């Protein structure tokens, strides 16, 4: 059981890392996005286990797929929310 949950976390971290490299973070900390993706991975794997009523096992391809989808959704939602609320620190001005 514990190895399955660790697998969801690791997969969430990997997906979060890839998402932080793909998305323009605009000066945001990538660690928070990676952490939220890991949380999304755990929630996605748990949702699969709850819906399918299957126990958490060492290696289940479907639970890993749901964990990856959950991690990607959490990372994408975080980056969308963060990009809308990020302040504009630098503006393109020409000084004469």
Secondary structure, 3 states (H helix, E strand, C coil): CHHHHHHHHHHHHHHHHHHHHHCCCCCCCHHHHHHHHHHHHHHHHHHHHHHHCCCCCCCCHHHHHHHHHHHHHHHHHHHHHHHHHCCCCCCCCCCC
